[in-house]
Every structure is written in C-alpha cells, then in structure tokens.
C-alpha cells in the first residue's frame, strides 16, 4: 500500500515546523533575528548556529547591562 504524496508533504512540513519554530523563538529571545532559526534545518549550518549562539555575546544581555 502506497503512502499518498500529500501525506508525505504534510509530514515533512510538520517536521520542519517542529524544528524551525523553536529555533526561531530562541534566536529572537536572545536578540538575534528570528530568521536565523531557518538555519536549524540546514545540515552543517545548524551546528554553526549552535556554536555561534553558545559562544557569542548575546545582544539581549548587552541591552540589559546598558539599561
């Protein structure tokens, strides 16, 4: 029994949404553009994003210190 193409597309879109949405929210809360969350689905870029976020000075912390 074959799986309809629409089902496959819906599963892929749902899977992407489950990864991109939280990554976008994390980036936005840290003070970075939310669009960086899209890098979470690119195979090597997701690791670069993780290291970038972990090792850089967060803009939100800089704003809090200045206030």
C-alpha positions in Angstrom: 0.0 0.0 0.0 1.5 3.3 -1.1 1.5 6.5 1.0 -0.1 9.4 -0.8 2.2 12.2 -1.7 0.1 14.7 0.2 0.7 12.8 3.4 4.4 12.8 2.8 4.4 16.5 2.2 2.4 17.2 5.3 4.7 15.1 7.4 7.8 16.9 6.1 6.2 20.4 6.6 5.1 19.4 10.2 8.6 18.1 10.9 10.2 21.3 9.7 7.8 23.4 11.7 8.7 21.4 14.8 12.4 22.4 14.4 12.2 25.9 12.9 9.7 27.4 15.2 11.5 26.8 18.5 14.9 27.7 16.9 13.4 31.0 15.7 11.9 31.8 19.1 15.2 31.1 20.8 17.1 33.3 18.4 14.5 36.1 18.8 14.6 35.9 22.6 18.4 36.2 22.5 18.2 39.3 20.5 19.2 37.9 17.1 16.9 37.9 14.0 14.3 35.1 14.2 15.2 34.2 10.6 18.4 32.5 11.9 16.1 29.7 13.1 15.8 28.6 9.5 19.5 27.5 9.7 18.4 24.8 12.1 17.3 22.6 9.2 20.4 23.1 7.1 22.8 20.1 7.8 26.0 21.9 8.6 24.6 25.4 9.3 22.7 24.1 12.3 25.9 23.2 14.0 27.4 26.6 13.1 24.3 28.3 14.5 24.5 26.3 17.7 28.2 27.2 18.3 27.5 30.9 17.3 24.7 31.2 19.8 26.6 29.4 22.5 29.9 31.4 22.2 28.9 34.9 21.2 27.8 37.8 23.4 24.1 37.9 23.3 22.6 41.3 22.3 19.9 41.0 24.9 22.5 40.8 27.7 24.2 43.9 26.3 20.9 45.8 26.3 20.3 44.8 29.9 23.7 45.9 31.1 23.3 49.3 29.3 19.9 49.9 30.8 
